[in-house]
Amino acid sequence: MTDEGQDSNHVIEVKGLKTQFDDFVVHEDLDLSVRAGEILGVVGGSGTGKSVLMRAIIGLKRPSAGTVRIFGEDYYQASDKEREVIEQRWGVLFQGGALFSSLTVAQNVMAPIKEHLNLPDELAKDIAALKISMSGLPEEAGARYPAELSGGMRKRAGLARALALDPEIVFLDEPTAGLDPIGAAKFDELIVNLKESLGLTVFMVTHDLDTLHATCDRVAVLAEKRVLACGPLEEVRKTDHPWIQEYFSGPRGRAALAFKAS
Ligand SMILES: Nc1ncnc2c1ncn2[C@@H]1O[C@H](COP(=O)(O)OP(=O)(O)OP(=O)(O)O)[C@@H](O)[C@H]1O
């Protein structure tokens, strides 16, 4: 079951995607669309290719077949200049934050601003401070180095950097992995607030069932090299597939559902 169809409201459209490492095929004939303003959660068993899919969409893993359209543009057919324009319209939070360890949080957030926008230092600093605050970090966190932050703070710092250029799409790779349940729930809340206040589209790879319930408008399940089901969680969880049944209706899936209902 997928509810893809044609929709001019799609900001990401992946069609017939094939990715591989030498002879090892990760995705084959994969279709997926992401609608403007939604939070789409991508789930699937370990090694099903969630991260590789995200990397294929953001230009870090060239597909061997298929198309990736972002904002209506064919990303892999675009010129370098066109690609640069597209890339400035998204932000990425990699697992672990991927911050520069030798830079402070503020300098990390300023890095994309300085690289892409020709702004005076003072203005870049003010923008960085705003993004740090939007990500729920105290002002003084800007002066700290990544190693001096807790895991949850590092995620927020990574998010501040992902928001640096006022993106329309944010890609999140397992944003709540490694956070305690309270920290994870707060991060979920932050993502939903940012989506609502900024109109962000969010593409999120996650294993976290509570996050899926708390944040996602739709869920895409990766299995058998493609998107096996995509739609609202209540519909996807009814799909008759062993992994989907195990994942959503196993003990942890039932607990997440009960938590949501409480
Ligand atoms: N650089 C690489 N070279 C070779 N194989 C790779 C590379 N990156 C990923 N793979 C393989 O591609 C497959 C999909 O990897 P990917 O990291 O996307 O899985 P995933 O669904 O995100 O897994 P997990 O939930 O465990 O993080 C895996 O079998 C992995 O070993």
PDBQT file of the ligand as one rigid body, heavy atoms in Angstrom, charges set to zero:
ROOT
HETATM    1  N1  LIG A 301      29.723   2.860   1.724  1.00  0.00    +0.000 N 
HETATM    2  C1  LIG A 301      29.187   1.639   1.654  1.00  0.00    +0.000 A 
HETATM    3  N2  LIG A 301      29.827   0.636   1.021  1.00  0.00    +0.000 NA
HETATM    4  C2  LIG A 301      29.267  -0.593   0.919  1.00  0.00    +0.000 A 
HETATM    5  N3  LIG A 301      28.056  -0.919   1.414  1.00  0.00    +0.000 NA
HETATM    6  C3  LIG A 301      27.372   0.027   2.058  1.00  0.00    +0.000 A 
HETATM    7  C4  LIG A 301      27.896   1.369   2.212  1.00  0.00    +0.000 A 
HETATM    8  N4  LIG A 301      26.971   2.101   2.894  1.00  0.00    +0.000 NA
HETATM    9  C5  LIG A 301      25.938   1.263   3.153  1.00  0.00    +0.000 A 
HETATM   10  N5  LIG A 301      26.179   0.043   2.655  1.00  0.00    +0.000 N 
HETATM   11  C6  LIG A 301      25.283  -1.112   2.736  1.00  0.00    +0.000 C 
HETATM   12  O1  LIG A 301      24.010  -0.717   2.261  1.00  0.00    +0.000 OA
HETATM   13  C7  LIG A 301      22.971  -1.317   3.041  1.00  0.00    +0.000 C 
HETATM   14  C8  LIG A 301      22.038  -0.255   3.568  1.00  0.00    +0.000 C 
HETATM   15  O2  LIG A 301      22.754   0.547   4.507  1.00  0.00    +0.000 OA
HETATM   16  P1  LIG A 301      22.043   1.690   5.330  1.00  0.00    +0.000 P 
HETATM   17  O3  LIG A 301      23.101   2.311   6.172  1.00  0.00    +0.000 OA
HETATM   18  O4  LIG A 301      21.284   2.577   4.425  1.00  0.00    +0.000 OA
HETATM   19  O5  LIG A 301      21.026   0.853   6.206  1.00  0.00    +0.000 OA
HETATM   20  P2  LIG A 301      19.982   1.380   7.279  1.00  0.00    +0.000 P 
HETATM   21  O6  LIG A 301      18.639   0.905   6.866  1.00  0.00    +0.000 OA
HETATM   22  O7  LIG A 301      20.148   2.853   7.458  1.00  0.00    +0.000 OA
HETATM   23  O8  LIG A 301      20.485   0.563   8.552  1.00  0.00    +0.000 OA
HETATM   24  P3  LIG A 301      20.483   0.880  10.124  1.00  0.00    +0.000 P 
HETATM   25  O9  LIG A 301      19.042   0.909  10.553  1.00  0.00    +0.000 OA
HETATM   26  O10 LIG A 301      21.205  -0.277  10.713  1.00  0.00    +0.000 OA
HETATM   27  O11 LIG A 301      21.197   2.193  10.333  1.00  0.00    +0.000 OA
HETATM   28  C9  LIG A 301      23.667  -2.111   4.140  1.00  0.00    +0.000 C 
HETATM   29  O12 LIG A 301      23.720  -3.473   3.748  1.00  0.00    +0.000 OA
HETATM   30  C10 LIG A 301      25.062  -1.534   4.179  1.00  0.00    +0.000 C 
HETATM   31  O13 LIG A 301      26.005  -2.490   4.580  1.00  0.00    +0.000 OA
ENDROOT
TORSDOF 0
